[in-house]
Amino acid sequence: MSTVTAVDLAIDPLSAARLLLGSRLTGRGVTASILEVEAYGGPEDGPWPDAAAHSYRGPGLRNSVMFGPPGRLYTYRSHGIHVCANVVCATEGVAGAILLRAAVIETGLEIAWGRRGPAAREAALARGPGNLCSALGITMGDNGIDLFDSASEIKITLGDLHVGEVGPRVGVSKAADRPWRMWLSGYREVSAYRRSPRAPAPGESD
């Protein structure tokens, strides 16, 4: 793994997503390699308009972290239950973030199992954004932390650039055809693609 800083994420969401593939995420005794990510842009008047992004309607109290600076963690609850984690990219004041969708546990396997429960299969410990956060102990209280601060309980180490597969994002009803999901092939830990039933028919979205 190379030594880089948050400055390396001051780029567009797609480039940041590629950079994050294969990166190492450490959270409270567990280390994992990121295998699957999704890129998200920002408001309609920004450089990467994205109707599926939480930042699309502009900055607010809940999504302010998405507007920078880069290298921060943006957390939210999916369906009011599962915590999901995003790595903020772009420059301060410009929204962009990368959802961490799946990872393979490298160290701290027993800790991850303790958090997820004994019924969880090893390949599914960090498959899906909610499971990933559960396995690594990421909570809503981690919103806004600096992932490159050595004192942070959640840290990320970027590595070499990986060429991954690309396809549409999972479960979004807007901008549903946009190929902004990326993953490393050959891993059971990668999510299966599921299109939102509220999305237009394939080919009728951007």
Secondary structure by P-SEA (a helix, b strand, c coil): ccccccccccccaaaaaaaaccbbbbcccbbbbbccbbbbbbcccccbbbcccccccccccccccccccccbbbbbbccccbbbbbbbbcccccbbbbbbcccccccaaaaaaaaaccccccccccccaaaaaaaacccccccccccccccccbbbbbccccbbbbbbbcccccccccccbbbbcccccccccccccccccccccc
